[in-house]
Amino acid sequence: MKPRVLFVSKPVVPPWNDGSKNLVRDLVNHVSRVEPVVMTLGERADLADHVHVEGVYVRGGGFAPAILDNARVVGRLLAGDAGDLWHFVFAPNPASSYAARAAIAARRLGGFRGKVVQSVASAPKRFEGVRKLIFGDVVVTLSEATKERLLGAGVTTPITVIPPCAIPLPEPSADAVLAFRQKHGLGDAPVVLYPGDYEVSSGARTVVSAVPELTRRGFRVVLACRQKTPRAAEVRRALEAEEPRAVHLGEVPDMATLLAAADVVAFPVDDLYGKVDLPLVLLEALAFGKPVVVAEGTPLTEIPGAAAVPAKDPEALVAAISRAHGARSHGEALRELHRTHFMPEVMAARYEDLYASLLPPRAL
């Protein structure tokens, strides 16, 4: 009988627009040496047959579970089959971390001896005091940068780095890409795509500031940003008024066609709060063979093949985009980087090796 790993995360249900629950979905679907147990609404949407599903949540789709749902998660941790190992996947925060620590202590009193893995799905806003939010026997970060910041904040728990993955999106037809370009007036110009945020980082403003020179060089610039807050809508309106030549799409339902239409993906984001360290869209861009330009001083520089420029520097961004477009014949090399670093099987194998090191001998 395979050892059971209980995953504690946001509900593993559609829509798949959240990096942390996508990570859990792709991990549990690709493990083979353990039996994964996940918390959902009770349905098996996009989960493999070997995944054990428990209907713990009553609501799904949001970026933060409701109080009732959090209480139900704690209740599940305190009762029911504890399995052999627990794996928490969320951004460290006081409420969740303290609840997790209390639940672990209670189950230990009841005889549970399994180890606890704590994946830091996205970095906290501030690292001051983060040591109090660490409760796992082993911590997993998605980047070396976050590992170093945790160590610098005094965390002494063993830390392992396992980057996230991205399942390659289906390749759209040439007709679909042409229709997309025509719909948005892009013609046959090379397209620079910014799929970041409006209001958290300086990324959108840096890209829009680069539009005049990029336009002079023959590029079209497209921003595809999900607007999570009223502040995002305000920033979008201001940037549209400032530079009307940029195309603002908002959240798009078909990222595959958008990536296929793009020639360069620009992501000069200097604040990744609320995002996984290596955002899914950038890994999907690699799978399409698209060059990526990111901001220096961030975990984004750990993406193999990515070009890095100083944050808030439109001139450097323009130069890097031009160089990346000139080297677009390297697309197959970028696809190979995705295959060797960011396929689900690669990530799952590393997690299963970690589980094996924590489970009793001969459990696997």
N, C-alpha and C positions, 0 to 999 in steps of 0.2 A: 504494500500500500504506500502510495506517495505521501510525503509530508505535506500538510496543509498550511498554506500561507494566507493569513487574513489581511486583506488590504483595507486601509482606512483612508478614505479620500472623499472628495466631492462625489455626488452620484455619478456613476459611470454610465451615462445616458447621453443621447443627442440633445442639443446640437453639439457637434465636435468643434467648438470654437474656443476651447480653453486648454492651454498647454498641459496643465497638470493632469486633468482627467484623460486627455489624449494619451499621455505617457502611460497611465495605468492601463487603458484599453489595449494599447499596442504591446505592453509588457505581458499582460496576462494571456493575450491571444497567442503569444509566441514562446511561452515557457513549456518545457516538456518533462522536467524532472520533479516538479512540484505540482500540487493541486491548488490553483488559486481560488480564493473566495472573495467576491467583490460585493459592495453595497450599491444597490440600484433602487429603482422604483418597483422592482419585481419582474421586470421584463428583460429579455436577452437581446437588446438591440445591438447588432454588430459585434456580439461577443461569441467566441468559439464554443463548441459543444463541451469542451473539457473544463470550461470556467463555471464554477459553482456560483449561482446568483442568489442573493438574499435581498428581499424587498424591505430595506430599512428606511429608506427615504420616502416621503410622501409628495415632495415637490422636486423638480429638477429644472435645469436650463439656466439658472442664475449663476452669477460669479461667486456668490457667498451664500452657503446654506442658511436657512431660516433657523430661529431659535428652537422651534419644535423639532426640526430635523437634527440639529446638533444634539438635542436631548435624547433622541432616538438612537443616535450613534453611540452615545455614552452608555445607554441602556444595553445595546448589543454587546459592547465591550465587557460590561459587567456580568452578562449572562450569556448562555449559549455555548457552543463549542469554541474553545479558545484556539484550537488548532495547535500547530507546532511552532509558528513564528508569526510575528505581527510586522506589517510594513505600512508605515504612515507616509502619506504623500500629500503635503500641503506646505504653504508658506508659514514660517514660524510666527505665531501671534500668541499673546498671553492667554486668552480664553481657551483656545484649542490645546496649547501645550500643557497648561495646568490640568485640564480635564484628562488629557492623555496620561499624564504622570499619575494622577489619582486612580485612574482605571487600571493602569499597570500595577500599581501598588496593591490594589484590592485583589486582583487576580493572583498576584504572587502569594498573598496570604491564603488564597484558596488552593494553592499548589501548582499554579502555572509556572513553568520553568523556561519557557521559550524565550528566545532573544527578540529584541525589537530593533527594526531598521527604521530610521527616520530620514526620508528623502526631503531635502529642502527644495521644493518645487520652484520657488522663486525667492530671490533675496529679500530680506526685510528692508523697510525704508531706512532704518538706522541700525547699526550693529552694536551700539552702546547697550549693554545689558542683555545682549542676545544669548549669552551663556545660560541665563535662567530659563530660556525657552527650549533648550536642548535636553531631551529625555531619552533618546535612543541609546542602545548599546553600541551601535554604529551609525554614523551620519553619512548620507550620500549627497553630494552636491553635483550639479550639472556642469560645473566649470571649475577650473583651477583657481580662477579669480575669486569666486565665492568661498572656496576652501581656504584660501589665504586670508580672506577677510574674517572668517570665523576663527581661524587660529590667532589672528591679530587681536581679536576681541576676547581672547582668553579661553576659548573652547578647547578642552583637553580630550574629549571623546575622539576615538579613531574616526578619521574622515576618508572616504573613498570617493573618487570622481568617476561618474559614469554619465557621459553625455546623453542627451535625449535622442530620439530617432524621428524619422519622417517616412511614411509610406509614400512612394512615388505616386503622384496624381496621374490619372489617365491622360494620355496625350490627346489633345483636341484635334479635330480635323483642320486642314488648311482653310476650308470654307468658314468654319466657326471663327477662326482667328481673323480672317479677312472681314467677316461681318462685324466683329467686335471693333476693329479699327475703323470701319466705315461709320458705325453707330456713334463713335465718340470723336469723329473728325480727325483721326490720327494720320490718315493717308499712309504713305510708305516711309515716313520718317522713323528713325530709330527712337525707341521709347525708353525713357527712364522711369522706373516704377518706385514709388515710396510707399510701402505697406505698413507704416508705423503708426504712432499716435499723434494727436494734435496738441494735447494739453499737458502731458507729463514731462516730456523731454523737449529739447530744442530742435529735434529732428525735422519737423515739418517746416519750421521757420527757416532753417538752414537750406532746405531743399528749395523752398519758394524764393529765397534770396539768390539762389543759383540760376533761376529760370531765365533771366535776361541773357546771360552769357551762353547757357545751354541752347536757348532758342537761336541765338546768333550762329551757333555751331551746327544747327540743323536738327537738334533733338526736340522731342515733345516730352513733357513731364506730366505724369499721372500720379495722383495721390489717392490711395485706397485705404482709408482709415476708419475703423469702427469707432463710432461716437458713443462712448459709455457714459458721459457726463454732460450736463448743460454747458460746462466750461468748454468742452470740445467743440460744441456747435458754435459758440462765440468765436473761438479761435479760427474755425473754418471760415466763417463769414468774413472775418477781418482779412484773412489771407487771400480769399477770393477777390475781395475789393482791391487789395494791394497789387495783385498780379493775376489778371484775368486770363492770361495765356495758359496757366496751369489747369489741368483737368482734375476736378475733385469728384470721385465716385462714391465716397462713403464705403459702407460695408458691401462687399460684392458676393453674390451667391456662387460664382463660378471662378474660383481662384486659378484653376488650371488654365483656362483660356487667357486670363490676365497675365499669368506668368509666361505662357507661350508667346503672347504678343509683345512682351517686354524684351529689351535687348540688354539692359543693365538694371540691377536692383540696387537702389541707393538706400542705405539705412544708417544715417549718421546720428543715431539715437544715443544720447549720453546719460540717460536715466532709464533703466529697465524695470523700474518698480511696477509690479503687477504683471510682469511678463516672465516667462521662463528665461533662463540665462541665454539660451540659444534658441530664439523664436522659431517656431515650426515653419513659417513662411520662408525663412532664409534657407533652411535645409531642403525644403521643397524646390526652391530656386536652383540649388545645386543639382538636384535630381533632374531638372530640366536643362542643365548645362549653362545656366545663366551666371555671369560674373556678379559678385556682390561687393559693395563698398560699405564699410562700417566705420564707426567712430573709434579712435584710439582710446586707451584707458578703460575699456569695458571688456566683459567676457566675450563679446562678439569677435574679438581678434583671435579667439581660439578656433574659429571656423576655418578649416584648411582651405587655402586658396583665396580667402577674402582679402581685399585691399583695405588698408586702414588709413584714415585721415584724421587730423585734429578736429575735435568737435567745434561747432559754431564757426566753421571756416568755409564759406561758400566757394572761394577761389580754389582751395585745395580739393574740394569735392568735385568741382568741374573738371579739374585736371585728371583726377583719378577716374572719373566716369569716362572721359575721352580715352584714356589709356586702356581701360577695361573693354570699351567698345572696339578698340583697335585690335585687341587680343581675343576677340570672341571665337576665333577658330579653336580655342582651347576648351570648347564645350565638352568634348568627350572626356577630357582629363578631369573636369569638374564632376561629371557624372560618376566617374570611377571613384573620386573622393567620397561621394555620397554612398556608393555601394560598399566601400570598405570601412567607413566610419559611422554612418547614420542609418543603416537598415535596421528594422526591428529585431532581426535575428542576432545582430551584433550586440545590441543593447541587452536583449534577454539573456544571452549567454553570459554576459558579465554579471548580471544580477544573480543568475543561478549559481555561478561560482561563489559569489558572496554568500548566498544562502547556505551553500554546502559548507562553507567555513564556519558557519554559526550553528548549524544543526548537529545533533549528536552523531558520532561515527556510525556509518552504515545506514543512516536515515535516508540517504539518497542512493 
